[in-house]
Amino acid sequence: MIERLNPGTVPQPASAYVQAVAHSANARRLVISGQIGMTADGTLLDGMEAQLRQCWVNLFAVMKAAGFEKRHLVKSVIYVTAPGVIALSRRLRDEAMDGHASASTYVQVAGLASPAILCEVEGEAVLED
C-alpha cells in the first residue's frame, strides 16, 4: 500500500504535495527521465507555462506507456530556469495531478540542456503488486 505522509513535526506543504511517500518493496518501480516542454513531433513550446504544461503531459505519457496511472506517481522533481515561477509551477502541477499528491521538489537552476529549454520534470512511480 502506498502511504502519503505529512507529519505534524515538519512544515506542512504549501500546495498539493506530501512530505513523503512510503510503499512496500514488493512493487514495480518506474524512474522517469526529465521531460521537457517539447511535443512528440519535436516542437519546443514557447514560454514557461506552455513548457511546464507539456512536461507534465510527457511525464504522464511515459507512465501510461509503462502501464502506470497518475495516482502511481510518488515523486517529482521540477527544474526551472527562471526566478519567481513557483506559484505557476504549483498550479500546473496541481492541475496535472488531478487531485493526487506525491512527494515533490522544486529547483531553480542556471540552465538546462539548451537555453531554449526553460523547465524539466522528472519523476518516480510505484505500482504495487
N, C-alpha and C positions, 0 to 999 in steps of 0.2 A: 504494500500500500504506500502511495506517495503521501507524505505528510508535509504540509506547508507551515512554517513556524515564524511567529512574530513575538518572541518572548518579551515580557514586560520589563526586563532588566536592561534592555538596549533601546535606543531611539526607535520610534515607530516609523514605518515607511511614509514618505511624503506623497506617494501616489500608489497605484495598484501594482505593487511588487511585494515580495516577502523577504525576510532577512535570511531564511534558509529553507532548503528542501531536503527532506530525508526520504530515502527509499531503500528497499531491500536490495541485496546484492544479486538476487535471482531475477535479473531483468535484461532486456535488450537496451543497449545504450547507443545513442546516435550523437556523435560530435560533429557539429556543422561548421564548416569554414565560414569566415567572414563573407557576408553577402553585401554587395554594393548596389547602388541605385541605378542599375542597368537592366533593361528589359531583355528577354530571351533573344531578340533579334540583334542585340549588341548596341542598342541606343542608350547612351548615358543621359539620364533625365536632367533637366535644368533646375537648379535651386535645391536648397536643403530640404524643404518639405517634400518635394516630389521624390528626391533621392531616398530620404528616410522611409517614406511610404513604400517605395519599391524594395528597399532592403527587407522589410517585413514580408512583403509578397513573396520574394525569392526564398527567404528562410522557410516559410511555411510550405512552399512548393517542394523544396528539398525534403522536408519532413514527410509530406504526403507521398512523395515518390518512394520513400522508405517504409511506408505503412504506418506512420505516426500521425497523430492529430494535435491540434494546438494545445490541448489540455496536457499533453505529454511533455511540453517544454518545461524544463526545470531550471534553466539558467540562460540568461542572455547577457552579452556584453555589447554595449553601444559605444562606438567611437565616432566622435565628431571633430571637425577641424575649425569650427567657429565658436567663439565665446557667446554666451547668452542664449543658447537654444535648448536649454534643459526643459523648459516648460513645453516647448513644441515636441521635443523628443518623448517626454512623458505622455503627452496627449496622444501622439501617434502610436506609441507602444500600447497604451491602454485600449485604443480603438482596435488595433490589430489583434490583441489578445482575446477579444470578445468575452470579457469578464473573468478570464483565467489569470492567475498570478504566478510568477516564477521568481526565483532569485534574479537580481539584476544589478549590473554595474554600468556606470556611465563614465566615460573617459574622454576628456578633451585632449587632442593630440596636435602636434605641429603639422603633420601631413600624413597622407596615406600613400598608396602605390602610385598615384598620379595626382597632380594638383587639381585636376578636374573632379576627382572623387572627393566628395565632401563628408561622407559618412560610411560606416560599415557596421553590420550587426552580425555577431556570431552567436551560436547557442549550443545547448546540450539538451537532449530529450531522453526520457526514460519510458520504456514500455515494459511494464512488469508482466512476467509470465503468469 
